[in-house]
Amino acid sequence: MLSELDQILSSGETALSHAASLQALEDARLLFLSKKGALASITERFKEVPKDQKPLFGKKLNEVKSRLETLWETRKGELEDAALESSVDATLPGRPVPRGSLHPLTQTLYRITDIFARMGFSLAEGPDIETEFNNFDALNTPSDHPARNEKDTFFVDLPGHPTEGKLLLRSQTSPVQIRVMKNSKPPLRIICPGRCYRRDEIDATHAASFHQVEGLVVSEGIGLADLKGTLEFFFKELLGDKTQIRFRPHFFPFTEPSFEVDVSTPLLAAKGKTWLEIMGCGMVDPAVFAAVGYDAERYTGYAFGMGVERLAMTLQGVPDLRHYEQNDLRFLSQFAG
Ligand code: DAH
């Protein structure tokens, strides 16, 4: 029986160490090392071994078993490495991981807020759902003003909401002025970026939801020259040194006097346009100060509000603002960088 064991060892060694594939190796393992293999069956016949040879046979049996197991493990490793190597082509280009980037409107918004931050403005925010008081009344907007019509503004019905008066989706960022003034004392120098909502027909230049950046400065001795100087600096920073601005008299309920601001920049001239209407502004109306409890004899201030989409379209050469909302990667990826 000892010679039989030698036989198993030598044929097992050959079969295991020369297996040409993982399948051949598995066949060899079944033949020699499995529960029904040659080693298992000779172990079962242990009782047939003459008593005096039992210790020697037992020792030899263990040696053969561990030798064949080691061979199996080594060969398995070799065959697996080979299989992996033949399936990897290190000369193939890697799979690129697409890199994300900020939305083009966010990029524009950051450029705007950066410039004002350098001038010492701080950031204020308000909710998209506003009270009719903050969005209109406190901003000196009479109840028969057309913007307060259901045709122009989205009113919101929240049953059981504790707020007095009606709620609406803010139609402008101007109510953030009211929130800030109600909660803090002058001097103030803030900008308030945010989303606004109007019941507009949607086309290339109108959306039911869009973004504005509001500005408010309140202190003693603030005048129109401060407003004009600030805006001139801002637009030159944003649109380039050759940018010009002009003020046209206008009307807003919350400023007196009020203006619309037009800009002219080489970016526009390249498209055959001259002046682009870009924002509203003016000196804060004393009625607004009264609504928030500020002393209108002591304090003066200016305010402005600009449309972010319009500026982004100018800066980025985008002809239709609907692109900004469609989330089409073919559009968005052009602004990655
Ligand atoms: N809220 C105005 C609008 O949406 C823009 C505006 C005009 C804001 C004059 C102001 C301002 O702060 O002073 O059309």
Residues whose N, C-alpha, C, O or C-beta is under 5 A from the ligand:
A	BS01	DAH	S171 Q172 S174 G215 F252 T255 G280 C281 G282 A303 F304 G305
